[in-house]
Amino acid sequence: MKKSKFYYATVAILIAGFALISNRVQAGGEKFYSDLIRLDKVVTKINENYVEDVSSEELVDAAIGGIRSILDPHTAYFTPKDYEDLKVNTEGEFGGLGIQIGIRDQILTVVSPLAGTPAHRMGLQAGDKIIRIDTTSTQGISIDDAVEKLRGKPGSPVKIQILREGLLEPMEFNIVREVIKIESVPYASMINDSTGYVKITQFAKRTSEDLEARINDLKKKGDMKSLIVDLRVNPGGLLNQAISVSELFLDKNQMVVYTKGRVKSQNQEYHSRRNPIWTKKLVVLVNENSASASEIVAGAMQDWDRGIVLGETSFGKGSVQTILPLDGQQNTLKLTTAYYYTPAGRCINKPENAVRFKKAQGDTGKKGDTTWFYTKAGRKVLAGGGITPDVILPGRKYTRFDQELLRKTMFFNYVIKKRNDIAKKSKITPEFIVGKDIVDDFRKFVYSDTSFIKFRSASLIALDNFRDIVKKERGEHGDSVAAANADKAQVEGATNTLEGVLRAEADKEFDRNLDFITYQLKAELLGAALGEDARTAYELKNDNQVIEANRYLGDHKLFAKAFKKGKDKG
């Protein structure tokens, strides 16, 4: 039987995809080609017998989608148009929200909002699960497809719906896209006479150069004896920059990271190629939003006992993607080909992202298993995906009321409207105090906002859910009209009384959160009046993780004690 273009188009592309996934065709050729014959038969039968005509393009896209579904979320297939869009997005200027996203537990999740972007201003948080983009559900969406939907023309709006831990119902954000331009080393300062601080937001083309310049500038300001490098909310970036940044702190020829994959060419070691510029005390800050290149740097510092890692366990994105052309028409595969490992041998990638690859390598450990590894000095360090800090300390936690104020940009909107009036009464400086008059005025502003007065506490939402359940159960029972009405009146009376109590409690939320409200008002006013550096300086003074890092750096015995943890191998 003569086979159609339909057949050849389908099989040619799928064979190309399979061939790139497996370089062991010759070693396992018989099994590999028998599986392709099975695919041949399925495609042929569909082409010959299916009740409706299915185009080769549809079939190929569906087949590729099926292949992707059993691989990791970072693997993607690009048509020529998709590939051109990819190049524009990575090389050109685009409109976006300012968030790094990933797939966690099969759900599209915010890894981190980037400071100064629309997402950051509207209060999107790491861990927010994006369940809808405009009218499209994100169930089963790939990262690349999500990025394509979130990016767009600057000035254009996008609506996203998220689920947030601790909240009982979805939240909606209407965000206007902006041109996203991020400075990778936006802030550096001396936080006291002997301790410097530097923030790295991403690993871009000039990050190591900018960081070196910042550190050298800090050295000139006084007798700097210690340094805090802040990698929190840093989604990563370029591998070569992770290596170059690590080189600023490691001895020459020390390993920074290595990669390991099924193909030998993917097994690479990367070492420091120069002498360091900073050899004194060091603390590296990480949290659950530190990913990829950030984890490479933090892992190298920890494994070489170069400094203390402090904060929360990092994200665990330790995979290498390779762009592989499939044909002469720019059909392209972005394929995960290896994982990153720290010098001590810890895989950075979280187990849930690595189960299939671990099995392929003969790893019999169960999902979620952890293993101890040892640093150069013999300290035990945990290997379960991500970088577990030497000193574990959670960052600031927000109440639901705080989150609502941030999500609805109440602080930002208030300061934009009132800052000139406030500045006329009192000069806004780092010593400025947010008085009762400003707090009371902000309270009026909040409760005059038509969207915010609908704020419901978690208990009120739970009460509404309870009413729905009672209504549903009542409908399932065949009670008489009289009995049903009696039950309804009784339930409504009880729930209305409870609602009154809960509503009164919800109205007290503002006063319960006064410390946060006062803090956030000052931060917003400083940022608006004096710029982001003034705002950051104020935030650092109230940052419990920075305060703790400074305590370790200022106490020689405490700092040394952190390096003795887990040294007993018995």
C-alpha positions in Angstrom: 0.0 0.0 0.0 1.3 3.4 -0.9 1.8 5.6 2.2 0.7 9.2 2.2 2.5 12.4 3.1 0.4 12.3 6.2 2.2 9.2 7.3 5.7 10.3 6.4 5.3 13.7 8.0 4.2 12.1 11.2 6.8 9.4 11.4 9.7 11.5 10.3 9.2 14.1 13.0 8.5 11.5 15.7 11.6 9.5 14.7 13.6 12.6 14.9 12.3 13.3 18.4 12.9 9.8 19.6 16.3 9.7 18.0 17.3 12.8 20.0 15.9 11.4 23.2 17.9 8.2 22.9 21.5 8.1 21.8 21.6 4.4 22.4 19.8 3.3 19.3 22.6 1.0 18.2 23.0 -0.6 21.7 19.2 -1.1 22.1 18.3 -0.9 18.4 16.0 -3.9 18.2 13.7 -2.7 21.0 13.8 0.9 19.8 12.8 0.1 16.2 10.1 -2.4 17.3 8.5 0.4 19.3 8.6 2.6 16.2 7.0 -0.1 14.1 4.2 -0.1 16.7 3.8 3.6 16.2 3.9 3.1 12.5 0.9 0.7 12.8 -1.1 3.1 15.0 -0.5 6.0 12.6 -1.4 4.0 9.5 -4.6 2.7 11.1 -5.7 6.2 12.0 -4.9 7.5 8.6 -6.9 4.7 6.9 -9.8 4.0 9.1 -10.6 6.9 11.5 -14.2 8.2 11.1 -13.0 11.8 10.5 -10.1 13.2 8.7 -7.2 14.1 11.0 -4.5 16.3 9.6 -0.9 15.3 10.0 -0.2 18.5 11.9 -2.8 17.7 14.5 -1.6 14.2 14.9 2.1 15.1 15.2 1.3 17.9 17.7 -0.8 15.5 19.8 1.9 12.8 19.6 4.6 15.2 20.6 2.4 16.5 23.4 2.0 13.0 24.6 5.8 12.5 24.6 6.3 15.7 26.5 3.8 14.6 29.2 6.1 11.8 30.4 9.2 14.0 30.4 10.1 16.9 32.7 8.2 20.3 32.5 11.2 22.1 30.9 11.3 20.0 27.7 9.5 21.7 24.9 8.9 21.5 21.1 9.0 24.6 18.9 7.6 25.1 15.4 9.4 27.7 13.3 7.0 30.4 14.5 7.4 29.3 18.2 11.2 29.3 17.7 11.2 32.9 16.4 9.0 33.9 19.3 11.5 32.2 21.6 14.4 34.2 20.1 12.4 37.5 20.5 11.6 36.7 24.1 15.2 35.8 25.0 17.1 38.3 22.8 14.7 41.2 22.3 12.4 43.5 24.3 9.0 42.2 25.4 6.2 43.0 27.7 5.7 40.8 30.8 4.6 40.6 34.4 8.0 40.1 36.0 7.6 36.6 37.4 9.7 33.5 37.2 7.4 30.4 36.9 7.9 26.6 37.3 5.8 23.4 37.5 5.4 22.1 41.1 3.2 19.1 41.9 2.0 19.3 38.2 0.7 22.9 38.8 2.0 26.1 37.2 3.5 28.0 40.1 5.2 31.4 40.7 8.8 30.7 41.6 9.5 34.4 42.4 8.2 37.9 41.5 11.0 40.2 40.5 11.3 43.5 42.4 10.0 46.6 40.8 7.8 44.8 38.2 4.0 44.8 37.9 3.7 41.4 39.5 5.8 42.5 42.5 3.7 45.7 42.9 0.5 43.8 42.9 1.6 41.4 45.6 2.1 38.1 43.7 4.0 35.8 45.9 6.3 32.8 45.5 4.3 29.6 45.7 1.1 31.1 44.2 -0.4 28.5 41.9 -1.6 29.9 38.6 -4.8 28.1 37.6 -6.0 30.3 34.8 -4.5 32.8 32.4 -7.3 35.0 30.9 -9.9 32.4 29.9 -7.5 29.5 29.6 -7.1 26.8 32.3 -3.4 26.0 33.0 -4.1 22.4 33.7 -1.4 20.4 31.9 0.2 23.5 30.4 3.9 23.6 29.7 6.2 26.3 31.0 6.9 27.6 27.5 3.2 27.8 26.7 2.5 29.6 29.9 5.3 32.1 29.2 3.9 32.7 25.7 0.4 33.5 27.2 1.8 35.7 30.0 4.0 37.8 27.8 2.7 40.3 25.3 2.7 43.8 24.1 3.7 46.4 26.8 0.5 48.1 28.0 -1.8 45.2 27.3 -3.7 43.6 30.2 -3.7 40.0 31.3 -5.9 38.4 34.0 -4.6 35.5 36.1 -6.3 33.5 38.7 -4.2 32.0 41.5 -4.6 29.7 44.5 -2.6 30.7 47.5 -1.7 28.4 50.4 -3.9 29.2 53.4 -6.7 30.7 51.4 -9.9 28.9 50.7 -10.8 30.5 47.3 -9.0 31.7 44.2 -7.7 35.2 43.8 -7.8 37.2 40.6 -5.2 39.7 39.4 -5.6 42.1 36.5 -2.1 43.1 35.5 -0.9 45.4 32.8 2.2 44.2 31.0 5.4 46.3 31.1 8.8 46.1 29.5 10.8 44.0 31.9 14.3 45.3 32.4 16.0 43.8 35.4 19.3 45.0 36.9 21.0 41.9 38.1 23.0 43.5 41.0 20.7 46.3 41.9 21.9 47.1 45.5 25.0 47.0 47.6 25.8 48.8 50.9 27.6 48.5 54.2 24.9 47.5 56.7 27.3 48.3 59.6 31.0 49.3 60.0 32.3 45.9 59.1 29.7 44.0 57.1 28.8 44.5 53.5 25.7 43.4 51.7 25.0 42.8 48.0 21.8 41.7 46.3 21.8 39.6 43.1 18.4 39.3 41.4 19.4 37.1 38.4 22.4 35.7 36.5 22.6 37.7 33.3 25.3 38.6 30.8 27.2 41.1 33.1 26.3 39.8 36.6 29.8 38.7 37.6 31.4 42.0 36.3 28.8 44.1 38.1 29.1 42.0 41.3 32.9 42.4 41.3 32.6 46.1 40.9 30.1 46.4 43.7 32.3 44.4 46.1 35.4 46.4 45.2 33.4 49.6 45.9 32.4 48.3 49.3 36.0 47.5 50.1 36.9 51.2 49.6 34.2 52.4 52.1 36.0 51.0 55.1 37.3 48.0 56.9 34.9 45.4 55.6 35.5 42.1 57.4 32.4 40.2 56.2 30.0 40.0 53.4 26.3 38.9 52.9 25.4 37.8 49.4 21.6 37.7 49.0 20.3 35.2 46.5 16.7 35.1 47.8 14.0 35.4 45.1 16.7 34.9 42.4 15.4 32.5 39.7 18.8 31.9 38.2 20.0 32.5 34.6 23.2 31.8 32.8 25.5 28.9 33.8 28.7 30.8 32.9 27.7 33.6 35.2 27.0 31.2 38.1 30.6 29.9 37.6 32.0 33.4 37.3 30.2 34.6 40.4 31.5 31.5 42.3 35.0 32.3 41.2 34.9 35.6 43.1 34.9 33.5 46.4 36.6 30.1 45.6 40.2 29.3 45.2 41.5 28.8 41.7 40.8 25.3 40.2 38.1 24.4 42.7 35.1 22.7 41.2 32.0 24.9 41.0 29.5 22.4 39.6 29.3 19.4 37.3 26.6 18.1 35.0 25.7 14.5 34.4 23.4 13.0 31.7 22.8 9.8 29.7 25.0 11.1 26.9 28.7 11.3 27.7 29.0 14.7 26.1 26.7 16.1 28.7 29.1 15.1 31.5 31.0 18.2 32.2 33.0 19.7 35.1 33.3 23.4 35.7 36.2 24.8 37.8 37.2 28.2 39.0 39.7 29.7 36.6 41.0 32.6 38.7 41.9 33.8 42.1 39.1 35.1 44.4 38.5 38.7 45.2 36.9 38.0 48.6 38.3 35.5 51.1 37.0 36.7 54.4 33.7 35.7 56.2 30.7 35.1 53.9 27.0 34.4 54.4 24.8 33.4 51.5 21.1 33.9 51.8 18.6 31.6 50.0 14.9 30.8 50.2 12.4 28.7 48.4 12.5 31.1 45.4 16.3 30.7 44.8 16.7 28.5 41.8 19.1 27.2 39.2 22.2 29.3 39.0 21.5 30.6 42.5 21.6 27.0 43.8 24.9 26.3 41.9 26.5 29.2 43.7 25.0 28.4 47.1 25.9 24.7 46.8 29.5 25.5 45.8 30.0 27.8 48.8 28.5 25.2 51.1 30.4 22.2 49.8 33.8 24.0 50.0 32.9 25.3 53.5 33.4 28.8 52.0 30.6 30.4 53.9 27.4 29.8 55.8 24.2 29.3 53.8 21.2 30.8 55.7 17.5 30.9 55.1 15.1 28.3 53.6 15.7 25.3 51.3 16.0 26.5 47.7 13.6 25.6 44.8 15.5 22.6 43.4 15.7 23.5 39.7 18.9 21.8 38.6 18.4 20.7 35.0 20.2 21.5 31.8 18.3 22.3 28.7 19.8 21.9 25.2 18.3 23.3 22.0 18.3 20.6 19.3 17.3 21.3 15.7 15.2 18.6 14.1 15.2 19.5 10.4 16.1 22.3 8.0 12.8 24.1 8.7 13.6 25.3 12.2 11.4 22.7 14.0 13.3 22.6 17.3 13.4 20.5 20.5 14.4 22.0 23.8 15.3 18.9 25.8 16.5 18.4 29.3 19.8 16.5 28.8 21.5 16.6 32.2 21.3 17.6 35.9 23.5 19.9 37.9 25.5 18.4 40.8 27.3 20.3 43.6 31.0 19.5 44.1 30.1 17.0 46.9 27.9 15.1 44.5 24.4 16.3 45.4 21.9 16.6 42.6 20.3 20.0 42.8 17.1 19.0 41.0 14.2 18.1 43.3 13.2 14.4 43.3 9.7 15.1 41.9 11.3 16.6 38.8 13.8 13.8 38.5 12.1 10.5 39.1 12.3 9.2 35.5 15.9 10.2 35.1 16.9 8.7 38.4 15.3 5.4 37.4 17.2 5.5 34.0 20.4 5.9 36.0 19.6 2.8 38.1 18.8 4.8 41.2 16.5 2.6 43.3 15.7 5.2 46.0 12.1 6.1 46.5 10.7 9.5 45.6 11.5 12.0 48.4 14.4 10.0 49.8 17.3 12.0 51.1 20.9 11.2 51.5 23.8 12.8 53.5 26.8 14.0 51.7 30.0 15.6 53.2 31.7 18.9 52.6 35.4 19.4 52.3 35.7 19.9 56.0 33.6 16.8 56.7 30.3 18.5 57.6 27.1 16.6 56.7 24.9 18.3 54.1 21.5 17.1 53.0 20.8 16.0 49.5 17.1 15.9 48.7 16.9 18.4 45.9 17.7 22.1 46.3 20.2 23.5 48.8 19.3 23.0 52.5 20.8 25.9 54.5 23.3 25.4 57.3 21.1 27.8 59.4 17.4 27.3 58.7 15.4 30.4 59.3 12.0 31.2 57.7 11.4 34.7 56.3 8.5 37.1 56.9 5.1 35.5 56.8 2.0 37.4 55.8 -1.5 37.1 57.1 -4.4 36.9 54.7 -5.3 40.5 55.4 -1.7 41.6 54.6 -1.9 39.6 51.4 -5.1 41.3 50.4 -3.7 44.8 51.0 -0.7 43.9 48.8 -2.8 42.1 46.1 -5.0 45.1 45.7 -1.9 47.4 45.7 -3.5 49.5 48.5 -0.1 50.8 49.8 1.1 51.7 46.4 -2.2 53.4 45.4 -2.3 55.3 48.7 1.2 56.6 48.5 0.8 57.7 44.9 -2.2 59.7 45.9 -1.1 61.1 49.3 2.7 61.4 49.2 2.7 65.1 48.3 0.3 65.9 51.2 2.4 63.9 53.6 5.7 65.5 52.4 4.3 69.0 53.0 3.7 68.1 56.7 6.9 66.2 57.3 10.1 65.6 55.3 10.3 62.0 54.2 13.7 60.7 55.3 15.0 57.3 56.6 14.2 58.6 60.1 10.6 59.5 59.1 8.0 58.0 61.5 4.6 56.9 60.2 2.3 58.6 62.7 -1.3 57.8 63.8 -2.7 60.4 61.5 -1.3 58.6 58.4 -2.4 55.2 59.7 -5.9 56.5 60.3 -6.0 58.1 56.9 -4.9 54.9 55.3 -7.6 53.0 57.2 -10.2 55.4 55.7 -8.6 54.9 52.2 -8.8 51.1 52.5 -12.4 50.9 53.7 -13.6 53.4 51.1 -12.2 51.2 48.3 -15.2 49.3 46.8 -13.1 46.2 46.1 -11.5 46.0 49.5 -14.7 46.4 51.7 -15.7 43.0 50.3 -12.7 41.4 52.2 -13.7 38.2 53.8 -11.7 36.4 56.4 -11.0 32.7 56.0 -13.6 31.9 58.6 -16.3 33.9 56.6 -15.3 32.0 53.5 -15.6 28.7 55.4 -19.1 29.8 56.6 -20.2 30.4 53.0 -18.9 26.9 52.1 -20.8 25.4 55.0 -24.0 27.1 53.8 -23.5 25.6 50.4 -23.0 22.1 51.8 -26.1 22.4 54.0 -28.2 23.6 51.0 -26.9 20.7 48.9 -27.6 18.1 51.6 -31.1 19.5 52.2 -31.8 19.1 48.5 -30.7 15.5 48.6 -33.3 14.6 51.3 -36.9 14.2 50.4 -38.2 16.3 53.4 -41.7 17.8 53.4 -41.9 21.5 52.6 -42.9 22.4 56.2 -39.9 20.4 57.6 -37.5 21.8 55.1 -38.6 25.4 55.9 -38.3 24.8 59.6 -34.8 23.4 59.1 -33.9 26.3 56.8 -35.0 28.9 59.3 -33.1 27.2 62.1 -29.9 26.9 60.1 -30.1 30.4 58.7 -30.7 31.9 62.2 -27.6 30.1 63.6 -25.4 30.9 60.6 -26.5 34.6 60.6 -25.6 34.9 64.2 -22.2 33.3 63.6 -21.7 35.6 60.6 -22.3 38.6 62.7 -19.6 37.5 65.2 -17.2 36.6 62.4 -17.8 39.9 60.6 -17.0 41.8 63.7 -13.8 39.9 64.1 -12.9 40.5 60.4 -13.4 44.3 61.0 -10.6 44.1 63.7 -8.1 42.7 61.1 -6.7 46.2 60.4 -5.7 46.7 64.1 -4.3 43.2 64.4 -1.9 44.0 61.5 -0.9 47.5 62.5 2.8 46.6 62.8 2.9 45.3 59.2 0.8 48.2 57.9 3.0 50.8 59.5 6.1 49.1 58.2 4.8 48.8 54.7 3.6 52.4 54.6 7.0 53.6 55.5 8.7 51.3 52.9 6.4 52.6 50.2 6.9 56.2 51.1 10.7 55.9 51.2 10.6 54.2 47.8 8.4 56.9 46.3 10.2 59.8 47.8 13.9 58.7 47.9 14.1 55.8 45.5 14.4 52.0 45.7 17.8 52.2 47.5 16.3 54.0 50.4 13.4 51.5 50.5 15.8 48.5 50.4 18.0 49.9 53.2 14.9 50.3 55.4 13.7 46.8 54.6 17.1 45.2 55.4 17.1 46.8 58.9 13.8 44.9 59.5 14.7 41.7 57.7 15.0 38.8 60.2 17.2 36.8 58.0 19.7 39.6 57.3 19.7 40.4 61.1 20.5 36.8 61.9 23.2 36.6 59.2 24.8 39.7 60.7 24.7 38.1 64.1 26.6 35.1 62.9 29.2 37.3 61.1 29.7 39.4 64.2 30.2 36.5 66.6 33.3 34.4 65.8 32.3 31.5 68.0 28.8 31.3 66.6 30.1 31.5 63.0 32.6 28.7 63.7 29.9 26.6 65.4 27.9 26.6 62.1 30.8 24.8 60.4 30.9 22.1 63.1 27.3 20.9 62.5 27.1 17.3 61.4 30.9 16.6 61.4 30.5 13.4 63.4 30.1 10.8 60.8 29.3 8.1 63.4 
